[in-house]
Amino acid sequence: MSNPQAIVDLTHEVKRLATSKISDINDINRETTFLALNALIEAARAGNAGKGFAVVASQVKQVSKRISEITTDLNKDLAGSLSTLTQLGDSMIERLRSHEGQRCADLALNMIDVIDRNLYERSCDVRWWATDFSVVQCLASGDVASAEHAGERLSVILDSYTVYRDLWVVDGRGVVVANGRPTLYPVRGQNVAGAQWFRAAMRTKSGTEYVARDVETLAPLSQSQVATYSTAVREGGHANGRVLGALVIFFDWAPQAGAVVKGVRLSEEEWARTRCMIVDSSFRVIAASDGKGILSERFPLQADGRQTGFYRAADGALVSFAATPGYETYRGLGWYGVIRQKPA
């Protein structure tokens, strides 16, 4: 049973055909009965000359009556059995859809859980590297040599942590004083004091706090899609030290998220009719297995306050979803894993 829906659809079609053909037989039989009655009337008018024809007409009437009995029994037995069969088939399909919906909701949860675990590590990285001696010294001294050394240190980090586009050290005025890829991204000297991630980082109350931003494209990073994490750099690298500036790290979102949404365990047949997505708290598509609508499309998710679930869309597609569960100290940003699957 490779396609249960096709079997159920065929059952409905057989029921429709049986009902239609039985109705056609009844219509023809009523016409035959009417003709037989007319023949008997005409035979009676003809007197002795019509006696032979009256016998035939009477036999036709008996045959018509027998056909009527057979079609009545057929309609009762066949149509009744087909109705039961179609009801059982519809019930089976509904159970299969419910099972498939829950399975896809579990897969959606797995997607967003992988994302959360990955971004939790980013929240740890930014707080850890903000205490790096070269980063702290760069902002504490303010001299060119310290900035160069900090840039070299960030470059070494980037060589080991390939999931980042760049790392920036920003002073208290909002000026980028060092970054890990100055040749690729010549941002030193740029003022980013107006950026929300900088202002929020400068307001953190201790070194244990950090700022996470939704995915965006940044012009200084060649319009790359990044998830930005930032925190304050504090004097002496102490958790409660005086704020000197900020460390900002840019997670290379597109390839990492793309691997997640394209790595869902679906069969080849399922992939032909399935789209896997990550959407943010405003239902903006931030990752999609088909690569379409990223950062521009808003998916009409009907979560209705549920953390996880599934429903049938107006066009018949099965939509399954799961909200971010968070991981450890990373609570997530209200994102969802979503799987939209067209009927087989």
N, C-alpha and C positions, 0 to 999 in steps of 0.2 A: 504494500500500500504506500507507494511513493508520493501520491498526491491525494490525500483523503478528501479535500475539497472538491476535486474533479469527480470523485465517486459519488459524493452527496449531490452535486449538481446534476449528475446523470440520473440519479434516482428521482430528483424533482422533475426532470424532463420526461422520464418514463411515466411518472404519475400524470403529468399534464397530457401526454399523448394518449394514455389509456382512457382518461376521463373524456378527452375530446372524441376519440374514436367510438367509445360506447355511446356518447351523445349522438354521433353521426348515425350509428346503427339504429338507435331509437327513432330518430327523425325519419329514416328511410322506412322503418317498420310501420310507423304511423301512416305514412303515405300508402304503403301496401295494404294495410287494414282498410283504409278509406276506399281504395280502389276495389277491394274485395266486396265491401258493402255496396258500392255502386253497381258492381257486376251482379250481385244477388238481386238488387232492385230491378235491374234491366231484365234479368232472366225471368223474374216473376211476371213482368209486363208481357214478355214474349210467350207466356203460357207453355204449352207442350213443347214448342220449338226451343225453348230456353232451358228445359230441364237438364240437359247434359252440361250446359255451361254453368248452371247453378251448382252442380256437384263439384266442378273444378273451383269455382269461386269459394265454395264452402271449405274445400281443402286448403286453399290459399289463406283463408281466414284462420284456420287451425294452425297452419305453419307460422303465421304472423304472431299468433298468441304464444306459441312455443318459443319463438325468437324473443319475444318480450320477456318471458319468464327467465330465459337464459341470460339476457342482458341485465336484468334486475339482479340476478344472483351474482353475475360477473362484477357488476358495479359494487355490490355489497362486499364480496370477498376480495377482489383484486384491489379496488380503490381503497378499501379499508386497510388492507395489508400494506399498500404503498404509503398511505398516510402515516401508519405506525413506523414504517421504515424511514421515511423522510424525517420524522420527529426524532428518531434515534440518531440519525445521521447528523442533524442539526445540533443535537445535544453533544455528540462526540466532537464536532468541530469546535463548539464553544469551549469544551474542556481542553482541547488541544491549543486553542488560542490563549486560554488562561494560562496554561503551562508555558507556552512560548512567551507570553507577556512577562511572566515572572522570571523566566530564564534571561530574557533580554534586560530586565530591570537589574538582575544580579550582575550581568555583564557591564551595564552602565555604572553600577556601584564600583565594580572593579576598576573601570577606567578612571573615575574621579578619585578613587583611593590611591591609585598609582601616582596621579598628579599631586595629591596632597602630600604623600610621602616624599616626593621629589622636592616640592616647594618647602617642606619643613627643613630639609637640608640647607636650602638657600637661606632660610631665616637664621640658621645656626652659623653658616659661613659669614654672613655680614657682621654678626655680633663678635665672632671670633677675630676676623681680620681687622676690625676696628681697634683691637687692642695690640695689633702688631707694632713693634717698636718703631720700625721705619715710617709707618703711617702716622703714628702719634708724634714722632720727632719732626716729621715734615711740617706739621701744622704748628707745633710748639716753637720751632726755631724760625720758620718762615724764610729760610735761605734757599737759594737755587740748588746747592749741592744736596741738601736734604730732600728736596723735591725730586731731583734726578734719582736719588737712591730709592725713594719710595716708588717711583715709576718702574725701576728695575725690579723691585720686589713684587709689584703687581704683575709685571710681565712673567715672572717665574710662576706665580700662582696660576695665571691664565694658561700657561703651558701644561700644567697638571690638571686643571679643571676646565675641560674643553666645552663645558655647557654654558660658558659665559661669552657675551659679546665684548664687554669691557668692564673695567673697574675704575672708578673715579675717586679721587680725594678732593674734597671741596672745602675751602676755608670758611671762616665765619661770615664773610661778606657775600658768599655765594660764588666765588671764583674757583674754577677748576684749576688746581695747582699741580696735579699729577694724574696720569692714567696709564694703564698697562699696554695700550696699543696706540702710541702717539703717531706712528707713521700711517696707520690705517684710519685712525680717527683723531685728527689734530684739534683736540678740544681744549687744550691748555690755554688758560687766559679767558675762556668764555665765562660769562656770568649767568648762573642758573638760579639766582636767588628767588625768582618767581615760580620755580617748579614746586609743585605740591609736595613731592617726595623729599625735597630739600627742607622746606619749611617744617614739615612734619617731623623729620629726623632731628632738627634742631630743638624741637619741643619735647623730645623723649625725656622721661624723668630719670632714667638710669641706663646703664649699659646692658641691662637685661631686656630692654624694649627694642623694638624695631618697627619699621613701616613697610607694609606690602601694598603694592599698587596693582590694579587690573592691567591686563595686557594692552599695550599701545605701540604705535610706531613712533620712532624718534628720528628727526631729521639729522642730528649730529652723528647718528649711528647708521647713516645711509638708509633711513626708513626701515630699519630692521624691526621685526616684531619682538618686543621684549617684555618681560615681567620684571619690574623694578623693586629692589629691596634696598633699604637705607637705614642707617642709624647714626647717632652722634659719635664722633671721636672725642674721647675725654682725656683730660690731662693725666699723664702717667699711666694711661690705659686702665685706670680704676673705674669700677662700675658707677661710683658717685662723684667722679672727678669733674672739674670744670669743663664745659663744652668748648671745644676748640674749632670744630667744623663737622663735617660729615663724610662718611664713606658710603658710596652708592655702587651697587652691583647690578648689572643688567643680564638677566637670565635669557639665553638665546631660545626664545619660546617656540618658534615655528618648527624646527626640526625635532625638538624633544616631544612636543605635544603631538606632532604629526605621527611620530612612531607609536604613540599610545593609541590614538584613534584608528590607526591602520592595523594595529596589532591585535584587535579583538578576535577571539576565536570563533569564527563563523565559517561555514562551508562555502565552497565556490558558488553554489547555487544561491545561498543566502546573501553573499556579498553583491550579487547582481541586482538585488532589490533592497539593499540596506545602506543607510547613511548613519555613521557614528559621529557624534559631536561632543564638544565641551562648550557650554554656554555660561556666560557670567550672570551676576545677580539681576541684571536687566534683560536677560535672555538674548544678549548679543552673542553671535557665534564667534568663538575665539579659536576654535580648531574644528576641522571637519575632514572626514576620510576622503571626500571627493574634492577637497581643496577649494570649494566654492563658498562665497559669502563671508569669508573670514574678516572680522572687524567691521562688516558693513550690513550683514543680515541680522534681523531679530527673529528668532524662532518662536512661534506662538505656542509655547509650552503651557499646558494646562495642569500645573502641579497642584493647584487648589490647596496649598498649605501642607501637602504631604511631603515627607522626606523621600519616599520612593513609591513607585507604582507604575501603572500602565493604563492606557485607554485607547479606544478606537477613534481615529480622526474622521472628519466628515468624508474624506475621499477613500475611506476604508483602510488606510495605513495604520499599523500598530505602532504606537509611540510609548516607549518605556524610558524611565528616568530614575535618577538617584541623586540626591543632594549631597554636597560635600560633607563628609563625616569629620573632617579635620584629622590631624595626627599629632600626638604628643602636645607640644605647646603651640602648634600651628592650628588655629581654629578654622582656617579657610576663609574665603571671601564671598560665600553664598553661591558658589558655582554649582553647575549640574553636569552630570554625564547623561547624554541623551542618545537613544537609538531609535531611528525611524525606519520601519520595515514595511514595504509594500506587500500586499497579499501574494501568495504563490500562484 
